[in-house]
């Protein structure tokens, strides 16, 4: 089964981690989940900031 990764440099989804790990977010089970990786990161960051307040 393939894993999907979001490349933060190219903003593209990769199948089975083609780039260096330092440029990737994942793994995700589906391409759709990987495509929303930055949205998920933003949501988590906002939640963590709210906890700090």
Secondary structure, DSSP 8 states (H G I E B T S, - for coil): ---EEEETTTTEEEES--S-GGGEEEEESSHHHHHTHHHHHHHHHHHHHHHH-
